[in-house]
């Protein structure tokens, strides 16, 4: 892909590692269409998520590494789960992929809808996620209910089932959710969508819950893939492994996939999740 105008959709899937038994014999082959499995077989690069630090990789440090290009686990001396503390927040506020792209003249937005609680309320609690901290560094406001209902934002569960009854919001299908994410991408050069139901399903140890989650997500991803415009790249990565191991409720040491569609293969190949930051910047240099 070449030309002046480039767009990129990034999907950060929490807790999705590469199955050591092979994609073909994995839980993904069991619960997802073969097209989903083949997409990863044909278009993904394995990345280290452990970052040379003892222990199981975790979300706060893993996501900070993804979005800043810095080894957050090494910087704070351990892997940190859940939500970023003061040191990680400082790293994210100093620089992140959104800030860097905007500094280089590109438009960017977080595609998740803050339909339940506004960003300015979330950001002042201990439950501010890595992505919320990043969003607060550049955006006047987050995408919210108005954008969600008009099909120009996506709720974190894709289908809105987790908020439908409480907020009287209609549910949608994963296919419709994919269309809404593509709608967001028309307005910005770079968008990020975060999906963490995979990690929750992995922690639950509930095989049926994992089946439901993977079925929804695979439908969503394949619909985006099939309708991706020629000028738009698709990059998917994870912060650590989890849901690929159906026999454990813990995170794993497995490598995570970097899925690249409509994008040139990076040279040299990225080796760890800290390299994703530069893969994105290089894509926009072309």
C-alpha positions as CSV (number, residue, x, y, z in Angstrom):
1,X,0.0,0.0,0.0
2,X,1.4,3.4,-0.9
3,X,0.2,7.0,-1.3
4,X,-0.1,10.0,0.9
5,X,-3.2,9.0,2.9
6,X,-2.8,6.1,5.2
7,X,-5.1,4.9,7.9
8,X,-4.6,2.3,10.6
9,X,-7.0,0.4,12.8
10,X,-5.3,-1.1,15.9
11,X,-7.1,-3.7,18.0
12,X,-5.6,-4.5,21.4
13,X,-7.0,-7.8,22.6
14,X,-6.3,-8.4,26.3
15,X,-5.0,-11.9,27.2
16,X,-4.6,-13.6,23.8
17,X,-1.5,-15.6,23.4
18,X,-0.1,-17.9,20.7
19,X,-1.2,-21.5,21.5
20,X,2.0,-23.6,21.9
21,X,0.1,-26.7,20.5
22,X,-0.4,-24.8,17.2
23,X,-3.2,-22.7,15.9
24,X,-4.8,-25.7,14.2
25,X,-5.1,-27.7,17.4
26,X,-6.0,-24.8,19.7
27,X,-9.0,-23.5,21.5
28,X,-9.3,-21.0,18.6
29,X,-9.7,-23.8,16.1
30,X,-12.3,-25.3,18.4
31,X,-14.5,-22.2,18.9
32,X,-13.7,-20.0,15.9
33,X,-14.2,-20.3,12.1
34,X,-11.2,-21.7,10.1
35,X,-10.9,-18.3,8.4
36,X,-10.0,-16.7,11.8
37,X,-7.4,-19.3,12.5
38,X,-5.9,-19.0,9.1
39,X,-5.8,-15.2,9.3
40,X,-3.3,-15.6,12.3
41,X,-1.4,-18.4,10.7
42,X,-0.8,-16.4,7.5
43,X,-0.4,-12.9,8.8
44,X,1.0,-12.8,12.3
45,X,4.4,-12.5,13.9
46,X,5.1,-13.9,17.4
47,X,6.2,-11.3,20.0
48,X,7.7,-11.8,23.5
49,X,5.5,-10.3,26.2
50,X,7.6,-11.3,29.3
51,X,10.1,-8.6,28.6
52,X,13.0,-10.2,30.5
53,X,11.2,-9.7,33.8
54,X,10.5,-12.7,36.2
55,X,6.8,-13.6,36.7
56,X,3.8,-13.7,34.5
57,X,3.2,-10.7,32.2
58,X,0.4,-8.4,33.3
59,X,-2.0,-5.9,31.7
60,X,-0.9,-2.5,33.1
61,X,2.8,-3.0,32.2
62,X,2.1,-4.9,29.0
63,X,-0.2,-2.3,27.6
64,X,2.2,0.5,28.7
65,X,5.0,-1.2,26.8
66,X,2.7,-1.6,23.7
67,X,1.7,2.0,23.6
68,X,5.0,3.7,24.6
69,X,7.6,1.4,23.2
70,X,9.3,1.3,26.6
71,X,9.9,-1.8,28.7
72,X,7.5,-0.8,31.5
73,X,8.0,-4.0,33.5
74,X,11.8,-3.4,33.6
75,X,11.4,0.2,34.5
76,X,9.3,-0.5,37.6
77,X,11.0,-3.8,38.3
78,X,8.0,-6.1,38.0
79,X,4.9,-6.9,36.0
80,X,1.8,-4.9,37.2
81,X,-1.7,-6.1,36.7
82,X,-4.9,-4.2,36.2
83,X,-4.6,-0.4,36.3
84,X,-1.5,1.7,36.0
85,X,0.0,3.2,39.2
86,X,1.8,6.6,39.4
87,X,5.0,5.5,37.7
88,X,3.2,4.0,34.7
89,X,0.9,6.9,34.4
90,X,3.9,9.2,34.3
91,X,5.3,7.2,31.4
92,X,2.0,7.3,29.5
93,X,1.7,11.1,30.1
94,X,5.2,11.7,29.0
95,X,4.6,10.1,25.6
96,X,2.3,7.5,24.0
97,X,1.4,6.4,20.5
98,X,-1.5,8.9,20.3
99,X,0.6,11.9,21.4
100,X,3.4,10.9,19.0
101,X,1.2,10.5,16.0
102,X,-0.6,13.7,16.7
103,X,2.7,15.5,17.0
104,X,3.6,14.1,13.6
105,X,0.4,15.6,12.1
106,X,-1.9,12.6,12.2
107,X,-5.4,12.5,13.6
108,X,-6.1,9.8,16.2
109,X,-8.9,8.6,18.5
110,X,-9.8,5.8,21.0
111,X,-12.8,4.0,19.4
112,X,-14.2,2.7,22.6
113,X,-17.4,4.4,23.9
114,X,-17.5,5.9,27.4
115,X,-21.3,5.4,27.5
116,X,-21.4,4.2,31.1
117,X,-19.1,6.8,32.8
118,X,-17.5,10.0,31.3
119,X,-13.8,10.1,30.9
120,X,-13.3,13.0,33.3
121,X,-15.0,10.9,36.0
122,X,-13.0,7.7,35.2
123,X,-9.6,9.3,35.0
124,X,-9.8,10.5,38.6
125,X,-10.3,7.1,40.1
126,X,-7.9,4.2,40.7
127,X,-9.8,2.3,37.9
128,X,-8.4,4.5,35.1
129,X,-7.0,2.1,32.5
130,X,-3.9,2.5,30.4
131,X,-6.1,3.5,27.5
132,X,-8.1,6.0,29.6
133,X,-4.8,7.6,30.8
134,X,-3.6,7.9,27.2
135,X,-6.9,9.4,26.0
136,X,-6.8,12.0,28.7
137,X,-3.4,13.3,27.4
138,X,-4.8,14.6,24.1
139,X,-8.6,14.4,23.8
140,X,-11.0,17.1,25.0
141,X,-13.7,14.4,25.3
142,X,-14.1,10.7,24.7
143,X,-16.6,9.1,22.3
144,X,-19.7,8.6,24.4
145,X,-23.4,7.6,24.1
146,X,-24.2,9.9,21.2
147,X,-21.4,8.4,19.1
148,X,-22.3,4.9,20.2
149,X,-26.0,5.2,19.2
150,X,-25.1,6.7,15.9
151,X,-22.8,3.9,15.0
152,X,-19.5,5.9,15.4
153,X,-18.1,4.2,18.5
154,X,-18.0,0.7,19.9
155,X,-18.6,-0.4,23.4
156,X,-15.9,-2.6,24.9
157,X,-18.0,-5.8,24.7
158,X,-18.8,-5.1,21.0
159,X,-22.5,-6.0,21.3
160,X,-23.5,-3.6,24.2
161,X,-25.1,-6.5,26.1
162,X,-23.3,-5.5,29.3
163,X,-25.1,-2.1,29.4
164,X,-28.2,-2.6,27.3
165,X,-30.7,-3.1,30.1
166,X,-29.3,-0.6,32.6
167,X,-29.0,2.3,30.1
168,X,-31.8,1.3,27.7
169,X,-29.4,0.9,24.8
170,X,-30.2,-1.5,22.0
171,X,-27.8,-4.5,21.5
172,X,-26.1,-5.1,18.2
173,X,-24.5,-8.0,16.5
174,X,-20.7,-8.4,16.2
175,X,-21.1,-7.8,12.5
176,X,-22.7,-4.4,13.2
177,X,-20.0,-3.6,15.7
178,X,-17.4,-4.2,13.0
179,X,-19.2,-1.8,10.8
180,X,-19.3,0.8,13.5
181,X,-15.5,0.5,14.1
182,X,-14.9,1.0,10.3
183,X,-17.1,4.1,10.5
184,X,-14.8,5.5,13.2
185,X,-11.8,4.8,11.0
186,X,-13.2,7.0,8.2
187,X,-12.8,10.1,10.4
188,X,-9.2,9.5,11.8
189,X,-5.9,8.4,10.5
190,X,-5.3,6.1,13.6
191,X,-7.9,4.5,15.8
192,X,-7.5,2.1,18.7
193,X,-10.1,-0.4,19.9
194,X,-9.5,-2.3,23.2
195,X,-11.2,-5.7,23.8
196,X,-10.7,-7.3,27.2
197,X,-13.5,-9.9,27.4
198,X,-10.9,-12.5,26.2
199,X,-8.9,-12.0,29.4
200,X,-12.0,-12.1,31.6
201,X,-13.1,-15.3,29.9
202,X,-9.6,-16.8,30.4
203,X,-9.7,-15.9,34.1
204,X,-13.2,-17.4,34.5
205,X,-12.1,-20.9,33.7
206,X,-15.6,-21.3,32.1
207,X,-15.2,-23.0,28.7
208,X,-18.7,-22.0,27.6
209,X,-18.0,-18.3,28.4
210,X,-14.8,-18.5,26.4
211,X,-16.7,-20.1,23.5
212,X,-19.2,-17.3,23.5
213,X,-16.5,-14.6,23.7
214,X,-14.3,-16.1,21.0
215,X,-17.3,-16.6,18.7
216,X,-18.3,-12.9,19.0
217,X,-14.8,-11.6,18.6
218,X,-13.9,-13.8,15.6
219,X,-17.1,-12.7,13.8
220,X,-16.2,-9.1,14.6
221,X,-12.6,-9.4,13.4
222,X,-13.4,-11.3,10.2
223,X,-16.0,-8.7,9.3
224,X,-13.4,-5.9,9.6
225,X,-10.9,-7.9,7.7
226,X,-13.3,-8.6,4.8
227,X,-14.4,-5.0,4.6
228,X,-11.1,-3.3,5.2
229,X,-10.5,-0.4,2.7
230,X,-7.4,-0.5,0.5
231,X,-5.9,2.6,2.2
232,X,-6.4,1.1,5.7
233,X,-4.1,-1.2,7.6
234,X,-5.2,-3.5,10.4
235,X,-2.9,-4.2,13.4
236,X,-3.9,-6.5,16.2
237,X,-1.8,-7.3,19.2
238,X,-2.1,-8.4,22.9
239,X,-0.5,-7.5,26.2
240,X,0.0,-11.1,27.4
241,X,-1.3,-14.6,26.9
242,X,-4.3,-16.1,28.8
243,X,-7.3,-17.4,26.9
244,X,-5.3,-19.7,24.7
245,X,-4.8,-22.0,27.7
246,X,-8.2,-23.4,28.5
247,X,-6.8,-25.4,31.4
248,X,-5.6,-22.5,33.5
249,X,-7.2,-19.3,34.9
250,X,-3.8,-17.5,34.9
251,X,-1.9,-15.5,32.4
252,X,0.7,-17.4,30.4
253,X,4.3,-17.0,29.3
254,X,3.3,-17.7,25.7
255,X,4.3,-15.2,23.0
256,X,1.5,-13.0,21.6
257,X,0.6,-12.5,17.9
258,X,1.1,-9.3,16.0
259,X,-1.4,-9.5,13.2
260,X,-0.8,-7.3,10.3
261,X,-3.2,-6.8,7.3
262,X,-2.7,-4.4,4.5
263,X,0.7,-3.6,6.0
264,X,4.2,-4.3,4.8
265,X,6.2,-6.9,6.8
266,X,8.4,-5.0,9.1
267,X,12.2,-5.2,8.5
268,X,13.8,-6.1,10.8
269,X,11.0,-8.2,12.3
270,X,9.7,-7.0,15.7
271,X,10.7,-9.3,18.6
272,X,8.7,-8.0,21.6
273,X,5.6,-6.0,22.4
274,X,7.8,-2.9,22.9
275,X,8.5,-3.0,19.2
276,X,4.8,-2.4,18.2
277,X,5.1,1.3,18.9
278,X,7.8,1.7,16.2
279,X,5.9,-0.6,13.8
280,X,3.0,1.8,13.9
281,X,5.3,4.9,13.4
282,X,7.1,3.3,10.5
283,X,3.8,2.4,8.8
284,X,2.9,6.1,8.8
285,X,6.3,7.1,7.4
286,X,5.7,5.1,4.1
